[in-house]
């Protein structure tokens, strides 16, 4: 139980340090020791291969973490306009903007290079990815613009030419997280949607968790840390898609 409480306090600090409507939390990271961790999808920063990557509205900044106590800026590059999120997976960066998803190579971690992009309707764009697919949510309304709210599946096997494979209409999609053959998608004040992605191109809705407004999730083995309206909560993920509240802290 102490472990859960410590995790809850830590992730609550991370979540609330950022504006949930305009920036985000942490992302999937590969640390300086080579280990990979799972974070939320609304991030504006991530780490991979001994480097820190940060995006603002237009640029991608690269910092060396060779001396983690004194990160060194290695350079910055223009990505596009209305950049909102960044997600690292192995040797690639997936960057979401108001109008596109960009894929960058980390073959040279100090100098990310663009591999490809996929354009879509203007909306807010959290991204998570695996070896062959990227899942993106677009949300209409407020500052995001556009009139489509959906979960979009992109084929990124050939990263220079991402191809949209499927689109699942949702009410108010926000952040999302992957865990095996399950995809957890925050649906704002409509709760949390759990999709079976055994067929990864065709997500099948298996469960809807109501009672909270969900903004983003971090999946850690059998636990889900969620940024919800009013604070942060930890849920236990059990067999048969059962999800139970383990702890909660309010802002």
Number of C-alpha atoms within 10 A of each C-alpha: 8 7 7 16 14 11 16 22 16 12 21 23 15 15 27 16 12 16 11 19 13 14 16 27 28 25 27 27 23 22 17 16 9 12 10 16 14 20 26 28 32 33 29 25 23 23 26 26 22 18 24 25 23 18 22 17 16 14 16 21 19 23 21 20 19 13 9 13 7 10 14 15 15 14 13 17 14 12 18 17 14 19 25 24 31 31 29 29 20 17 15 22 25 21 27 32 27 25 22 22 24 23 26 21 18 20 12 10 20 20 16 22 16 16 16 17 20 18 14 14 16 19 27 33 29 32 31 27 24 13 11 13 21 22 26 26 30 31 28 19 13 10 12 19 16 17 13 18 23 22 25 21 23 23 20 22 14 12 21 15 15 23 18 18 12 17 18 14 15 17 14 23 30 29 32 30 26 23 15 9 12 19 23 23 28 28 28 21 17 18 19 27 22 20 21 18 18 13 9 19 18 15 21 17 15 14 16 16 17 14 9 17 19 28 28 32 31 27 22 15 11 12 18 22 26 27 28 22 16 12 16 26 25 26 19 17 18 11 8 8 14 11 17 14 12 17 16 18 13 11 10
